């Protein structure tokens, strides 16, 4: 029977799964499949696997329960294997890689930071601080600009917005790096100009959180900082 795979752990990792509901909500309860010094947490795979909210939450609850007792390699929602023997085969074939990853994640959790910059506030700042942008804007509003001037102004503003966002984003990441083992940037969406995951050492978590809060306060209300965590370290597996 096909199995749904949640996480990979060391064989000695505590597996406190009582009371948790498996993805799909039925079938055999959560269990482990072991090969050597590695284990995988699995359950029967539902036939109509889809990212329903209840199942995504069930998947996440398993990760959080395991993470509370030590390092795990969390698989993202939706991983299945043909049967338990296939899982054992992967544990055997990739044992060295999995051991190294578990070692790297020991004593860590993931935090994900997204930052956006209020568009009106940023444009006002550029108009106040960039003489060329201000001059072109005044010429256009006064009716003395050439027909192509709005296009030139638009390109100039776009370049300035990008440069300022990149500079601030780089500064935020650099300020937080002393408190993390690793970081992974992803393409920001919507109004965000920064989307980055940090692998934060438990011993430095307090300083990481304090520094993030300090950065948000320094930037002020113009920027919106949204920090999520601690999370299973999906971005680093």
C-alpha positions in Angstrom: 0.0 0.0 0.0 1.2 3.5 -0.8 2.4 5.6 2.1 2.4 9.3 2.8 5.8 10.5 4.1 6.0 13.4 6.6 9.6 13.6 7.9 12.9 11.9 8.3 14.5 11.7 11.7 17.3 9.8 13.5 16.3 6.4 14.8 16.6 7.6 18.4 14.4 10.7 17.9 11.4 10.7 20.2 8.2 10.0 18.2 5.3 11.3 20.2 2.5 11.0 17.7 -0.4 10.0 20.0 -3.5 12.1 19.3 -2.4 13.3 15.9 -4.6 12.8 12.9 -2.9 11.5 9.7 -3.3 13.2 6.4 -6.5 11.9 4.9 -8.0 11.4 8.3 -8.4 7.6 8.1 -6.4 4.4 7.6 -3.5 3.2 9.8 -2.2 5.6 12.4 1.1 7.4 12.1 4.1 5.1 12.4 7.8 5.0 11.6 9.7 3.1 8.9 13.4 2.5 9.9 16.5 1.6 8.1 19.8 1.7 10.0 20.0 4.8 12.1 17.4 6.7 10.2 13.6 6.6 10.4 10.7 8.1 8.3 7.4 9.1 9.8 4.6 7.8 7.5 0.9 6.9 7.3 -1.3 5.3 4.7 -1.6 7.6 1.7 -5.1 8.7 0.9 -6.3 7.9 -2.6 -7.6 11.4 -3.3 -4.7 13.4 -1.9 -5.2 17.1 -2.3 -4.1 20.1 -0.3 -7.2 20.5 1.7 -6.9 22.8 4.7 -7.5 20.0 7.2 -4.8 17.8 5.6 -2.2 20.6 5.3 -2.8 21.4 9.0 -2.5 17.7 9.9 0.8 17.6 8.0 2.1 20.7 9.9 1.1 19.4 13.3 3.2 16.3 12.8 6.2 18.4 11.9 5.7 20.7 14.9 5.4 17.7 17.3 8.5 16.1 16.0 10.5 19.4 15.9 9.8 19.9 19.6 12.1 17.0 20.4 15.0 17.6 18.0 16.1 17.9 14.5 13.9 16.6 11.7 14.0 16.8 7.9 10.4 17.9 7.1 9.1 17.0 3.7 6.7 19.4 2.1 3.0 18.4 1.8 2.2 15.7 -0.8 5.2 13.3 -0.7 4.2 9.7 -1.1 6.0 6.4 -1.8 4.7 3.2 -3.4 5.2 1.2 -0.1 7.3 1.0 3.0 10.1 -0.9 1.2 10.5 2.0 -1.1 10.9 4.3 1.9 13.6 2.0 3.4 15.4 2.0 0.1 15.6 5.8 0.0 16.8 5.9 3.6 19.5 3.5 2.7 20.6 5.1 -0.6 20.7 8.7 0.8 21.7 7.9 4.4 24.9 10.0 4.4 23.1 13.0 3.0 20.3 12.7 5.5 22.7 12.4 8.4 24.6 15.5 7.4 21.4 17.5 7.0 20.1 16.4 10.4 23.4 17.5 11.9 23.2 20.9 10.2 19.6 21.4 11.5 20.3 20.4 15.1 19.2 23.1 17.5 17.7 25.3 14.8 14.3 26.5 13.5 13.3 28.4 10.5 11.9 32.0 10.5 10.5 33.6 7.4 10.6 37.3 6.9 8.7 39.4 4.4 9.0 43.1 4.0 7.0 45.6 2.0 7.4 49.4 1.5 4.3 51.6 1.4 4.3 52.8 -2.2 3.0 56.3 -1.5 5.6 56.8 1.2 8.4 55.6 -0.9 7.4 57.9 -3.8 7.2 60.9 -1.5 10.7 60.1 -0.2 12.1 59.8 -3.7 10.5 63.2 -4.7 12.0 64.8 -1.6 15.5 63.4 -1.9 16.1 63.0 -5.7 16.6 66.4 -7.4 16.3 65.0 -10.9 13.0 63.3 -10.2 11.6 66.4 -8.5 12.7 68.7 -11.5 11.2 66.4 -14.1 8.0 66.1 -12.1 7.7 69.9 -11.8 8.2 70.3 -15.5 5.5 67.8 -16.3 3.0 69.4 -13.9 3.8 72.8 -15.2 3.2 71.8 -18.8 6.7 72.6 -20.1 7.9 69.0 -20.5 8.4 67.3 -23.9 6.0 64.4 -24.8 8.5 61.7 -23.9 9.2 63.2 -20.4 6.6 61.2 -18.5 8.2 58.0 -19.8 11.7 59.2 -18.8 10.4 60.2 -15.3 8.6 56.8 -14.9 11.8 54.9 -15.8 13.8 57.0 -13.4 11.4 56.5 -10.6 11.3 52.7 -11.2 15.1 52.5 -11.1 15.2 54.5 -7.9 12.5 52.3 -6.3 14.4 49.2 -7.2 17.7 50.5 -6.0 16.3 51.6 -2.6 14.4 48.4 -2.1 17.5 46.3 -2.9 19.7 48.4 -0.6 17.3 48.2 2.3 16.7 44.4 1.8 20.5 43.7 1.7 20.9 45.8 4.9 18.2 43.9 6.7 19.7 40.5 5.8 23.2 41.5 6.7 22.1 42.8 10.1 20.4 39.5 10.9 23.1 37.2 9.5 25.3 37.2 12.7 22.4 35.3 14.4 21.7 32.6 11.8 23.4 29.6 10.4 22.0 30.0 6.9 19.5 32.1 4.9 17.6 31.5 1.6 16.0 34.3 -0.4 12.9 33.6 -2.5 11.2 35.8 -5.1 9.0 38.3 -3.3 5.4 38.6 -4.4 2.8 41.4 -4.4 4.0 44.5 -2.7 6.9 42.7 -0.9 10.5 43.6 -1.9 12.1 41.1 0.5 11.2 37.4 1.2 13.9 35.4 3.0 14.1 32.4 5.3 16.6 32.2 8.1 17.9 29.1 9.9 18.1 30.4 13.4 20.2 28.8 16.1 18.2 28.3 19.3 21.0 29.9 21.3 20.8 33.1 19.2 17.0 33.2 18.8 16.5 35.9 21.3 19.0 38.2 19.7 17.7 37.4 16.2 14.1 38.4 17.3 15.3 41.5 19.1 17.4 42.7 16.1 14.5 42.1 13.7 12.2 44.2 16.0 14.8 46.9 16.2 15.2 47.0 12.4 11.4 47.3 12.0 11.3 50.2 14.5 14.2 52.0 12.8 12.5 51.9 9.4 9.2 53.0 10.9 5.7 52.8 9.6 6.8 53.1 5.9 7.7 49.4 5.9 5.7 46.4 7.0 7.8 43.6 8.6 6.0 40.2 8.8 8.0 37.5 10.6 6.7 33.9 10.9 8.2 31.3 13.1 9.5 29.2 14.5 8.7 26.9 11.6 9.9 23.5 10.4 13.0 24.1 8.3 11.5 23.3 4.9 13.7 25.9 3.1 16.9 24.2 4.3 16.1 20.5 3.4 
